[in-house]
Amino acid sequence: MSWLFRKIPKTPPSERLFEPPEWDWAQADDVGWWVRADWKQALLGPRGLRLEEWRRNGQLTVVKTGPHRVVYRAELPEGAVYVKHFLVPGLRAKLRQWVRRGKGRNEGRRTRYLAAIGVTTITPIALGEQRKRFILFENYLITHAIPETLPLDEFVERRLPQEPAHRQARIRRNLAAALGTLTARLHDAGFVHQDFHPGNILVRMEDDDDQPRLAMIDLDALRVCHPLSWPEAQVNLALLNHYFWLRCGRSDRYRFFKTYLRDRNITPPDPGAFARSIESATRAWAERLWRRWGKRCQGSNKYFASYRGHNAWSIASRDLDPDIVKALLEDPDAPFSDRGTVILKQSRTTTVAETTLLVQGRPTRVIYKRFNKRAWIDPYLTWFRPSRAWQSWQAGQHLVSRAIPTPRNLAFIARLRPFLRDPGSWYLPHETYLVTIKEERSITLSDYVHKVLPTLEPAERRTQIRRLTLALASLLRKMHERSLSDRDLKASNLLILGDPSAPEIELSVIDLVGVRLLHPLPKHRQIQNLARLYLSLADVKDRTRTDALQFLRAYLPWGLTPHNDWKGFWRAIALASQTKIEQNKRRGRALS
């Protein structure tokens, strides 16, 4: 990390920002403004920045908000602008600005660094700094909106899938090459973006040739050092690769890598080893990031809120109406008796219902599940292991963090009772509850293969079996690559979302009590999951051993090659399946 402390190159005097004659100075209360002369009247009024005026006129939109920064978009007659309001909520933020200047000034200066190497970026038009006794506090940066652009992640996830297949392929190729050129240019010039992800890259498509034009934003995270060495570049490339590792194929990432090496001024001694090191660093970074995201559901933050009632406790998504959560804390069993509630399952261990709750202000159908106390000792066991509802709640967050489809978590509720008769003693969870979004237009895989599939014509049935086989293999491979195991992975715990005959079959995992996070995932866990799924589909009509072999070929990273020992997998799955059959026979339980 010694390169972080090396001298940063200074901008030549002729390129310094916020100086006359291009910039004017204005003082409004305790905020001093440097503003471009042609924008001064449009941005500043008698009391400074015209934020309240734009808000009253409906010209202001909040793009992003947080404890350290608020971003607005203002639609003005002169053109759209973005206003970044940098806050100083604590002592640490104040000390940072005393040492490193304000974030607005830093970001404004770094636009010149990128412009000098030909990288498109934001254009500052005003800087505001609040100073009290010469000490910097809140500050503002106002920039032009780059027209007709989308964040790269939004473009990849929403815009690109709407294009025809042949155009999608062409855009992907061009996008990988353009991103490789941009990254090589940054690294050769000695720039490191410490928050290097697609949300900080804007893309605009040229309709005539499908060539993407990229621009970089959020420059406060840009650091200026020396041309990056290969170990330093590896870390920064892993940061970017984390997003595309989940959403793009190996060919697109390889195309980016080739373009990056071609456009760098230096060449690594062993390109193959360098590529493998990036993949390893990406996996390590992804695991660290996923675990951090997985902890979001454990307390209050911008995604979840914690609530405490008289005899109950809850963590709920902020999308769920708070009044609803408070009502559930008073009587967690009330939804089971509401009008419009449909009881889906009622047994000794669980009660499952479909009901309606307010989510983001709209009535939404949800699945409301109560985990009953099976034995008197269950509450005391929560001292040593989490309850079944909490396991499902945490597993749902792990799946979402790792981009595995599952119904979205809304709330976890625990009904508390004192450990002893004394109300002042410890409280233990007795009944626990889980609330998730109901997936509309869905059917369980078990219902589909046993009720719908037999009604199809033989040729169509064979086609659907092959398509489901590949979709299942893809889902399990993703789960296992991302360190997730589900010991109860069976057809009734998988949903087919939307139309099963659609070009892409989308599967979702439900009933997550058996999901565990294990990194790295042991081989015996993989075998157990595969055997459990195989047994739940063993009686599907027209399903053959060839389909099972095709599943294994798609599941294994290198297919049916000696490198994978696919025959060893085949025999291990057969042995685990037979063991499970014998175990269920001894216990008098049917296979499902």
N, C-alpha and C positions, 0 to 999 in steps of 0.2 A: 504493500500500500504506500510505499515511499513516494510514488509518482504523484499522489494527491497533494503533496506539500511542495512540489516544484513550482518554480515561478510561472505565473500565468502570463502569456503574452499580452501586452497592452495594445489597445486600439490606437492607431495613429490619430493625432489631433484633428485632422481634417474629417475624420469619421466619427468623432464623439457625438453622442446624442444629447438632446435637451439643451442645446446652446444656440444663441442668436446666430444668423438672422432668421433661420427657419422656425425657431421656437420662440414663443412669447411667455413671459412670466406673469402670473396673477396670484393674488393672495385672497383666500376666502376663509374667514375665521382663522382656525389654526391649521388649515390645509394650504400648502403652497402648491401651485400648479405650473408645470411646463406643458404648454399646449401648442400644437401647430397652428400657425396664424390663420390658415384657411378653415380651421375647425373650432376656433375659440368661441365664436358666437353660438354655434350649434350645441356645444357641450356645456358651457358655463353660463350661469345666470348671476343675478345679483348676490345670491347666497351660495354660490359654488356650483357643484355638479347638479345637473337637472334631473336627478333620479326620481324624486317625488313627482315632478311634473310629467315625466314619461310614464310613471306608474298610473297616475290619474287619467292620462290620455289613452291607456291601454297599449302603449308602445313598448312596455318592458316585460320581459319574460325571465324568470329565474331558471337558469340552465343547470346549475350545480350549487349545492349548499353544504357547508360543513363547519366545524369549529375553527378552522384556520383560513377558510376562503369561501367567498360567495361569488359566483359568476353570473352575470346578467347578459342578456342580448336585447339591444334596443334597436327598434326599426325607426330610423330617422329619414326625413326627406333627402338628406345628403347621402344616405346609404346605411346599411346595417353595421352596427359596431358591437364589440364585446367589451364589457366592463368587468375587470377582475378586482375585487375588493379583498385585499389581504388583511386578515385580522391578527391581533396579538393577544390570544386568550390567556396566556400564562407567562410566568417569569422566564421559562425556557425560550419562548418565542421572542420575548423582548431582548434577552441576552444575545440571541442569534443575530438580530438586526443590528445591535450595537457593534458586533464583530464583523458581519458580512454584508452590511448595507441591506436595504429593503429588497423584498422579492420582486417588486415591480420594477425597480431600477435595474436589478440583475437581469431580469428577463428581457427588458428593453434593450440593454446593451448586447445581449447575446444574439439578437436578431441580426446585427451587423456581422457577427462572426459567421453565421450560416450563409448570409447573402454573399459574403466574400468567396465562398467555395461553391456557389451555384446551387444551394439548397433553398427551395421556396419555403417561406415561413411567414409569420404574422408581421404586420406593419404597425408600429406604435404611432399613435396620434396624440396621446396625452399621458402625463405622469403626475399623480398627486401624492404628496407626502405630508402626513400630520406630524408636526414636531411640537414638543413642549419642553421648553428650556433646552433646546438644541438636541433633544433626544427623540429619535424616530419611533413612532407608534404605527398606527394604521396607514396603509398606502394603497394607491389605485394604479392600475395600468389599463388604458383604453386602446384598443386595436381595431383595425378594419376587419370585418368579416370576410373571409376568403370565399368568394361566390361559388355556388354550384358544387359544393364539396360535402362529403360524408366522412365520419370517422371510419377508419379501415375495418374495425371489427364489425360495425353496423353494416358496412358494405358487403363484407364476406358472409354474414349470417342472414341478412334480409334481402339485399338488393340482388346479389349474384344468383341465388337460387331461382329467381324469377326469369332469368334469361334462358333462351333455348340452349340445349345441351352443347351444340357445336360452338356457340359463342362463349358459354361458360368456360370451356376448355381453353379457348384462345385468350380470354381475359386472365385466367389463372396463370397461363404461361407468361404473359406480359407483366402481370403483377409481381410474380416471383422475380423476374429479371429486374424490374424497376426498383423493387425493395432491396435487392442485392447491390445494385449500383449506389443507391442512397446510403446504405450502411457502409460500404467500402469507402465512399467519399468522406463520411464522418470519421471513420477510424483512421484513415490516412492523414486527415487534418488534425488529429489529436482530440476529437470530441467524443465524450462518453455520455450518453443519456442514461441516467441512473433509474429512470422509470420508463424503460424502452418497451412499450407495448403498443398494439394497434390502435388503442383509444387515443394515443397522442400523435397519430399520423392521419392526415386527411387525404382523401383521394378524390380526384375528379376525372371522369372518363371522357375521352374525345371520341365522339360517335363515328367519326370518319375512319379511324384506324384501330379503335379499341385499345388505344395506348393510355395507361393510367398516368396521371400527373400527381405526384405526391408532395405533400407539404408537412412540415414538422411544427408541432405546437407544444405548449407547456414546457417552456425553456428554462424554468427555474431549476429543473433537475439536470440541465446540461452542464457538464464539467469540461473545462479546457485543460489539457495536459500536453503530452507529447504524442507522436504517432504510436498507436497501440502495438504492444508486442502480442504474440500469439496467445500466451496464457491470459492476458488481460482481455483480448478480443473474445476468447472463448467464454468468459463469464458474461460479457454483454450480449453475445449471440445466443447463449442459453436463455437469457431473460426474454428475448424476442421469440425464440423458438418454442417456448412453453405454450404460447397461444396456438401456434400453427401445428404443433405436435399433436393436438387433439382434434384439429379440424381440417387438416390437409394431408394428402397422401405423400408417400416417400418421394415420388417423382417431382412434385412441386418443391419440396424442401431441397432436393438435390439440385434442381435448376437454380434456386436461390444461391446455394452454396457455390456452384460453378461460376455464376456471375460475380459473386463476391470475391472469389479468388482471382478471377480474371481482371477485375477493376482495382484490386489493391496493388500498391507499388512494390510490395514485397511478397514472397512466396513461402509458405511453410515448408519445412524440410520433408515432412511426410503428410501430404493432404489427407490420406485415408485415416491415419491415426488422429489427425486434427478433427476430422468429421466425427469419429467415434467418441472423442473426448467431449465434443459439443453435446452429443446425444446423452452421454453419461451425466454431464453437468445439468442438462435440461431435466432429466429424471430426478436428480437430487433436489433441484430448485422447485420442481413441481410438487414433490412430496412435502417439502417444507411449507410451501404456499397452501397446499390443500389442507394440511393439518391446522394451519392458522385459520383458514376459512371454516373448517369443521368445528371450531370452538365458538363461532358466533352465536350458536343457539344456546349457549350455556349461561348467558347473562344479558344485561341491558346494553344495547348499542343502537346504531341507526337502523338495524334490521329487526331486532327483537326487543321486547320490554318485559320486565319481571313484575309480577303482581302478587300481593299477599292479601288473603281474606281472613275471616275469623277462624276458619278451620280448613283452609285450603291454600294452595300455592300454585302459581302458574308462570310459565314463560310462553309468550305469544308473539306471533309475527305482528309487526306494526301495521300490516295490511288489514288485520282483523280489528273491527270496531272495539275500542276500549270499553264501552258500556256493555257490550256483549260479554267480554271477558269477565268483567266484574259481576255480571249476573250469573255466569257459570260458576264463579267462585262461591257464590251464595248457595247454589244448588246445582252441582255438576250433573245430576240425573234428570234435570228438567227437560232437556231436549228429547229424551226418550218418550215423553208423554205429550209432546207438542203435536198440534194438528199439522199434517203434511209430512210427518216423520214416518219413514218406512223401516221396519226392523228387518235387517238382512240376515242376521245370525244371532242366536241366543243359546249359549251353552254354559257349562259349569265354569269355564275359564274366561270367556269373553262374551260381550254383547256388542254387536255392530249394527249401526243404524245409518240411514241416509236422511239428512235434514237440511234446513236452509238457515244460513247465517249471513250477516252483513260483512262483506269483504271488499275493501276499498270503496265503501259506500254503496255497494250494489248487492242485492240478494243473490246468494251463490249457493249451489248445492254442495254439501260437504259430507265426508264420511266421519261419523262420530263413534269412537270405539272405546269401550270401557273394559279394562283388564281387571277381572274379579280376583279377590283374594282366594287362592285355592286351598290354603291351609293356614292354621293359626300362626305358624312360624314365618310365613312369607314377609310380613313387615320387618321382622328382626333381621332377616337375611339381607335387607337393603343396606345394612351396615357394611356388608362385605362385597356386595355386587349391586349394580343398579337394577331398578325395577324393569319389567318387560316393556312398559310404555316408554320409559326413558331410553332403553336400548333402541327401540324403534325410532324415537325422536332423534337421537344422535346419529343413528344409521342413515336416516333420511337426509340429514345435513351432509354427511360424508358422501353420499351418492350425488347430491346436487353439486357439491364442491368439485367432484371428479367428473362432472358432465355425464352421469349415468341417469337416464330418464326414470323418474319416480314421482308420484303425486306430491305436490308441494305441502310442506308442513305448515300448519296454522297455529296450533297451540298444544302444549303439554300441561295437564292439570293433575295435581295430586291431592287427594282428600287426606288430611292429617288428623291423627288422633294421638293423645298423650301416651307416652311409654308406660307410665303408671297412672293411677287414678288421680293423682295430684296434677292439676292443670299447669303447674309450674315446671313439670318435668319435660324431658325431651319429647319431640313430636316425631312420629313415624308415618310414612305414607302407607295407607291401606289400599283403597281402590285408586287406580290411576287411569287417566283418560288421554286419548290422542285424537286430535282433529286434523284432518287433511282435506285438500281439495278433491272433489270427485271428478274423475276424468270422464268428460262427456264423450259419447259415441265410442265406447270401448267395450270389449268383450274379453273375458279371461281366455287364455290359450287352451285351458282344459275344455271349456264349453265349445270353443270353436272346433277343436279337432274331434270332439265326440258327438257334437250335434249338427254343426254346419258342414264340416268336411265330408261326412258320408253322403250328404244330399247332392254333391257335385258330380258331374260326369267324370268317368275314370281319367280321361286325359287332363282335365282341369284339376282334378284332385292330385294327380302326380305333380303337376306344375306347382301347386300351392305347397305341397310337402317339401319340394326342393327349395322353394323360396323361404319357407319357414325355417328349414334346416340352416340355411346360410345366415338368416337374421338371428337365430338363436346362437350360432357359433360366434357371430360378431359381438353380440351382447356379452357373452361369457368371457370372450377374449379381452374385451375392454375392462370388465370388472376385475379379472385376475391380473391384468397388466397394471391396474391402478390399485392393487393391494386389497381388494375387497372379496370376501368370501361369504357365501350364504348357504348355511347347512340345510336349510329347508327350501332349496330352489327347486320348485316343482311347477307343473303346468298351471295349477290353480293359483299360483302366486305371481303369474306373469299376465300382463294385459296387452292386448293388441289394440293400439290406438288408431281411430279413424277407420278407413275402408281397408279390410285385409287384402283386397285385390289391387290396391294402389301400387304404383311402380316401386316404392320403397316401403317395406313393412317396418313400422315403428313399434318397438316393445318397451314396456315399462314394468319395473319391479315393484311389487306391493308386499305387505305383511313382512316387515323387516326385522322381526325379533331375532332371527337367526343370522343377521348380517354382522360380520366382524371385520375390523381393520387390522390387517397383519402385513407388515412390510419387513422383509420380502415374504411373499405368500408361499408357504411350504407346499411341496408337491402333493402330500397326502390330503391337504385341503382341496386342491384342485380336483383330485380323483374323487373325493367324497361328493363335491358339487356336481361333477359330471355324472356320477353314478345315480345320484338322486334325481336329476333331470331325466336321465335315460329311463329309469323305472317308471316315472310318471307318464312317459310317452310310449311305453312298450306295447300297449294294446291298440295303438292307432292303426286304423285300417289302411292297408297298402303301404305301410312304412316298412322298409327293408333294411337289411344289414348294409347294403350299399349306401343308403342315406346316412346311417351311422358313421360309415367310413368317410363320406363326404363332409359330415359335420366335423369330424376329427381333423380332416385335412384343412378345413377353413379355420379351425380353432388354433391349431399349432402355428407358431410364428413362421416356421420354415416348411410347413406342409408335411407330406409323407416322405420325409427324408431320414436317412440314418442319423443325421445330426439331432433330430428330435426323439429318436427311439419311439416312433409311433406305435410299434408293436408292443412295447412295454406299457405304454399308456392303455392300449386296447385290452391287454390281459389284466392290468390293474383295475380298470373300470369293471370288467366282467367279474373279477373276484369281489370287489366292493359291492356290486349289485347283488351277487348271490348271498353275501353276508347280510345285507340289509333284508332280503327276502326271508332268510332263516330267522333273523331277529324278530321281524314282525309276526312270523308264524308262532314263535314261542310266546310272544306277548298278546297274541290274539288280535292284532291290529291289521286292518286292510291297507294295502298300498294305494296311495292316491296320487 
